[in-house]
Structures are given as structure tokens and as C-alpha cells.
Amino acid sequence: MSTPCAASLSAPRSLRSPLWRAAASAPMRVSFAGGGSDLPGVARQDGGRVVGAAVDLRVRVIVEPFDRGWVRMELAARGQATSAEGAEAGDATAGGATAGDAAASDAAASDAAASDAAASDAKAGALRVITRRRSDPPRDDLAFRLLEATLAATGVGDGVALRVETEMSPGAGLGGSASAAVAALFALRAAVGEAAALEELAREAVAIERERLFNACGAQDQVFAAFGGLLDLAFDARGCSGVRPLAIGCPDLVPALSAGLLLVDTAVRRVSGEVLDRVDAGAACDAKAELVAAAGEVARGFELGSLALVLSGMRRGAAAKVRLSATASAIAVSLQRRLDGLGVEVLRMCGAGGGGHIVLWAPPERHARILDALGPCLVRRPALGAPGVRLDPG
């Protein structure tokens, strides 16, 4: 399946109003290996490859008719667990020291500072609302720029209320902004009676980030949000050039991989585009061959039904990421040292690095000791292979 994701946005449309209410949600993602090889300047040379999975952490977008002449936008975070007793299913909170030590936190301080006030509000479960006249210029507030861009791309910009609900604050390293863009595009089109192919949604979401928001970004997040599942993605100068479901040689492999997976929230948030802007292009191109090889090893492990080979490829990709940018991986490196001897077999940063989440894999029987060592941070246990963007009831 081919889905080039680098086409420009279509010409601006005349303003339209939603005909009815529409709710859509799209999943976030965890890449197992190859992340970084999907960047345009890197994939341009001999192509890139990312292997990963959509996870059951979703961003929900609700579009409703509103007063004509007005636009209303809302950002809301569904309650986040802050203690073991308050944790939702699939989450756990460990006790003890913090997830990243002081040195690692200092290394990531510049990325934490890049997060705007919306991140703090969302983390606390706050609701942020902007209501403006249709004729007013779009708000430049960082937290609402993505929503303004999706409204502009679809032309649904009069008498519309757009609400985004998410389980975590921006900058979490799991592709949440891409999930929001894909879900918003899907819901806005549904609200005016339009349908869109998954390829088109992914392509348009990439174009919004690159052309309207001027973010340096790859194209994997948008594809995972649109298609869902466990995917093997190919990239070239155009963007995503191929989407294939992973061939899985043993039905027990995915449950075993999922059972050992932990997502550790570092509590550090960063703007991924700014992190990527600081990546040395030459170093990224030099590391690409190893990143692509790691993705191939993971894909081969799935095909053969070999958990050991999947984990070997994940470790290989993690090592390549550290060599690419020790600064961006500082928290992960620090955590790896502290968890040494506890049986962690894979440990790597999610997303562009410098904060967000760390993915760990260890046999489930070792999780209790690992959780004790992690400290009072939120740890999620994601289910792999979540469905892609969809209309939600209610």
C-alpha cells in the first residue's frame, strides 16, 4: 500500500459550518525501531523505515454546530492518575525516587521550558477555551495553532465548536499532536458530510504540521494515527511511500511483547519540532543505515515469531539513537544506569527525545522491582495494535 505524505495542502476553501455533531478519535503510537529515518532530509537518501504500533491511548475530537459568526475551541485533559490508588486501568504509579535524576533533568531543561502554558493546564486536568468571531484572525496561541490549522485546511470555520480531549499533556513523545490533527480532520469532514481516505488524512496532517505550523517532523505519527495496528512503514523524499501491516509469524508474540512493555512518563514535556531542529543533519544521515537495519531486524522478528529477535532489533535502534544524540537521550541513559541489574532488556526514549516517555521492556515477573526503582512517576502499560482513526458514538 502506498501513501505518499508530502503533498501540499489544497487551496483554501470558503468558510463552511458543520451540519451536525461528529466525534472521532485516533491512537498514539510507540515505534519499536527506525524512528528518525522518516525525517524528510534523512529519508531522501536511500529511504527510511519505521516499525511500530498504534497504542490504546487516544485523542478524541468533537465537532458541533455553534452560533453562526463564531468559532469556539476547547482543550481538555481527561483526569490523569497521580497515585496508585487513583490510577486508571493500564496505569501504575511507582514509589521512590524520580524517573530522571537531576543531571538528566538539567540536560532536558531547555526542552521542558519550550512547553507552553497549555501543557501545564492539560497536565492538571484544566479546560482551556477560546471563543472568537469568525472574522477575527486565527489565534497564535501555541496550544490552539493546530486546531486553527485544521479549521483552515477543511474550510469549516463558521459556527463551529471544536473540542479536543486527551489523556496527557502535549509533548509526551507519543505522537499526540498528529493524533489530534488526524482526528480533527476526520471529525470536521464528517460534520459536513465528507469522507476521506486514510492516506489523505495522513498526508493532510503531515502538510498541516510542516506547511502551516512550520514544524520539522517526520511522517510516521500521522500514519499510525490514521491506520492503526502494527505497521511496517517505508519513507522516501515524498514522505511515507509504503504502509504494510506487520507479518506476524506466531499469535503469541504480540501478547508477550505487550505484557512486558512499560511506558514511563518522565514528566518533561518538549516541542518535538524544536528538538528535531537541533538534530545534526549529517549525524542523522550517518545513523540512518543503523536505524533502518534495526527496523528490519524487528520486522524479521515479527515475521519469524521470535520475541528475542524483536527485542534485539529494539536494542539496536535504541543504541543508534543514543549515538545520534546523547543529549536528547540523557534521561534514558541515566535511567538505564539506575535500573542496571533489574532485568530491563530494552530502554529507549520515545519520539524526538529530550523528554516525554521512555519505553521499557522486561519480563512481567521483573516489573515489581522495576516499578519500585522508578519512583513516583506515572507508568502506563499500553495495549499494542489499537485501531486507527474512527468515528466514536456519543
N, C-alpha and C positions, 0 to 999 in steps of 0.2 A: 504494500500500500504506500503510495507516495503522497506526501502532503507538504510541498514547499511552503515555508512560513516566513518569507521575507518580502512579500509583495507589499506595495504601498497601500495606504488607505484609499478608499474610493472618494470621489468628490463629495464635498459637504452637501447634505440634504436639507430641504426645507423643514422647518420645525413641525413635529407631529406630537400628538397626545396619545397616551395609552388608551386602548378601548376597554380593557378590563384588567383585573388583577392577575399577576403571574408571579410565581415563586420558583426559583431554581437554585440548585446547589452544585458545587464542583469540589472534587477532592484535592487535598495537598499531596505531596509526593516525598518519597525517600529514594534517592539514587544510590544504587549499590556500587557502581564504578563508572568512570568516564566523564563525570561532571567537570566542566571546564573545556572539554573538547568541542562543546556545542557553541562556543563563542564565535561570532562571525569571523573575526580576524584569525582565529585558530583553525576553525573548520575549513576555511578557504584553502588551506594547504593539505591536500590529500584526504580531506574529510574527517569527521569526528564520529564518535559512537558513545551512547549512554544507555546503560541497562538499569532499570529500576522499577518501582511500583507506586501506584497511587495508594494512599492510605486513608483510613476511615476518619480523618479529621477534615471536615468540610467547611466551606464558606457558603453561606446562604444569602441570596439576594431576593428581595421582594420589591416588585414594581406595582404601583397602584395609581389610578387616576387621582388627580389633585385639583385644586382650584385653578381654573384657566388663568393664564398670565403669571403663574408662579411655579417655582421649582423647589422641592424640598429634598434634602439629602440627610440621611442618618447613618451613623456608625455606632454599632453596639457590639460589646463583647459578652457572650454568654458566660455565666459565672465560672470562674477558674478555681480549681481546688488549691487551697493553701495549707491543708493539713491532711494527714492520712484519713482522719475521720470524715473530712469533707470531700474526699477525692471521689470523682465520678468513676464509673466502671471503666476499666482500662487504664486508669491513672494510679500512681502511688507516690507518696512523699516520703523520702528517706530522712533520717535524722543524723545530726553530727555536723561536720564542717561544711563549708560552701562548696559548690561544684567546681569552681575555678579558684586557685589561690590568688593572693594579692598580686603577685608578679604577672600572672596571666591576665588578670583583670586590668592591670595598668596597660598591658600591651594592646588590649582591645578598647581602651578608654575612648579613643578617637571615634571608633565606630558607635559606641554607646551614645556619645554626645550627638551623633548625627541623627538619632531618632528624635522625632518631634514630639510635641505635647500629646498628640493623638495616641501615641504608643502608651504613654503613662496612663491616660484616661482609659484606654481599652483594657489595659492590664488590671486596672482597678474595677473593671466592670461598668464604667461610666458610659453614658449615652452622649454622643456629640451630634448636634443638629445644626444645619444651615438652611435657612429659607431665604430665597432671593427672588426678585422679579425676573420674569422671562427675559426682559431686555437688558438686565444687568450683565456686566462682563462676568465670565466664569471666575470663581474664587481661586486664588492661587495658594490657598492653604494646602500644605503638603499632604495632609490626610485626605483631602477631598479631590485632589487633582486627578486621580484615577477615575473617580466617578464622573467628574466633568468631562473627561476624555471619552468615556463610553457613551455618555449622552450625545456628545458631538458626533461620534462615529456613527451612531444609529439615527441621529436626527430626532430622537424622542426628547424634546426639550421644552415642552409647554404643558402645563397642567399635569405634572408628573411628580410622584413621590418615590424615592429610591432608598431602600434601607438595606444595609449590609450587616449581617450577623456572623461573627467569627468566634472561635474558641480560644484565640490567643491574639496578642498584640502584634502589630506589623514588625517585620524584621526578624522573624523566627527562623528563617533559613529553610523553610519547607515549601516555598513557592506559593505562599498565601496571596500575594498581590496578583499573580497570574490566575489563581483560582477565582479571586474576586472579579477580575476582568472577564474571564470566560463565563462565569455565572451571570454577571450583569448583562453581557451581550446577549446571552441566551434568553434571559427573562425579559429584557427590553424588546427583543424581536417577537417573543411570544405574546407580549402585551399589545402589539399592533398587528397580530395575525400573521407574522412571518416565521418561516422556518429557516434554519441554517445548518449546513453540513458541518460535521465535526472538524474537518480540515479547514473550513472557512473560519470557524470560531477561533481555532488555534492561530491561524495566520493573522486574523484581525487583532487578536490580543497581543501578539508579538509586535505588530505595527504600532499599536497604541503606546506600548512601553518605549519603543525606540524612536518613533517619529513625533509623537505628541508630548511625551514626558522626557525624552532625550536621555533615557536610562541605558547604560551599557548592560545588555543582558543576552543570555542565550535563548534557546527556544524550547528547551526540554520541559520547563514548568507548565507552559501553556498546553503542550501536547498531552501531558499526563492529566491535566485538569479536564481537557475535552474528552479524551478517550478512556481514561481509567485503566484498570487492570495491571498486569505485569508486562512491560514493554521493552523491546529492543529497538532503539532509535538510531537512525543514521543522519548525519548532517553534512552539508556542503556549503558553498558560498551563498546559496539561496536561503539557507535555513535548514529546516528539517526536511530531508529528502526521502525518508522512508520510515514507516511505522509498522512494526511487526510484533504480534503477541509472542511472548517468550515460549519457546518449545520446552515443555516440562516432562522429563522422562520418568518421573516417579511421583505418584499422587501424594506421598508422604513428605515430599521435600518442602513445599511451601508452608504447611503447618509446622514443621520442625524449625524452619528458618524464622517464622513469625514468633514461635514460642520463646526463642532466645533473644529476640530483639528488644532493646530498650532505647527510648528517646529521652535524653537528659536535657532539660531546659537550663541553659546557662544563665538566664535572666539578663543577658546582654543582648540588646537589640541594635541592629545596624541597617543602613540603607544599602542594599546589595549592589546597586549601580555604582555607588561611590567606592565600595570595596573593589569592584571589578575595574574601575577606572585606574586604580593604583597597581593593578597587576602588570608586571613587566611583560610586554607582548612577546619579546624574544624568548624569555624563560617559559612562557606558556606554550609557545610553539615547540620548544625543545622537549617539554614534558608531555606533549600530546601523544607521542607514539606510545609511551608507557601507559597513559590514561586509556587510550584505545585498546591496547593489549590487555589491560586489566578488565575492561568491559567485555572483551571477547572471552576471557577466561571465565568470568561469571556466567555469561550466556552458555558456554560449553558445559559448565557445571549443572545448570538447569536442564540442559538437553540430556545429559547423561544421568540425571537424578542424583548427583553427587554433592551433598552438602559440604564436604571437605573442599571440593574444588571451588564452589561458590565463595566460601569464606576465604580461600586463598586469593581469589581474584579481588575480593573486597579489601584484604590487607594490602595487596599490591597497589591498588588505587589509592588507598589511604597514605601509603608511603610516598607515592608520587605527588600527592597534594602537599605533604609536608616539605618535600624538596622544592616544590614550586614557590611556596611562601611560608616560611617558618613563622612570620609574624601573624598571619591570618590563622595559623594552626596552633598558636601559643596556648590557648586554653586546653585544646585537646592533648597537646604534648604534656602539659602539666598534669592533667587528669590521668593520663596513661602512666606517668611515674607513680602517682599516688595509689593507683589501683594495681600496681605490679604485684604479682603473686596471688591475685584473687581469681585468676582464670578467665580474664577478659580476652577473647580471641580476635575481636575487631573493635577498633575505636577510631572514629574519624569525625570531622566537622561536617555538618550538613550545609548545603547551599554554598554561598560565596566565601564563607569563613569569617573569622573575626567576631563571632558571636552566634546567637540563635540557638540551635540544638546540636548536640553531639549524639551520634548513633553508636551504640554498643551492641556487641553480640557476645553472649556467653551461654553455656548450657543452663537451663532453668534452675537446676539444683544449686547453682552458684549465685543466684540473684540476691538471696537474702544478705549475704556478706557484702556484695557489691553495693546494695542499697544502703546498708549501714555506713559504708565508707564514703558514699556520695555526698551526704549532708542533706540539709533541709531544702532540697530543690525538687521541683516537680518532675516526675519521671513518667513518661507515657509508654504504654505497650500497644503499638498500633497494629491493626489487622491489615494485612497486605492484599492488594488486588481489588481495592474498592472500585465501584462503578464510576464511570465518568459523569460529566455534566448531565443533569436530568431535571425535569420539572418535578417540584415537590407539591404534595397536597397541602391544603390549608393556606 
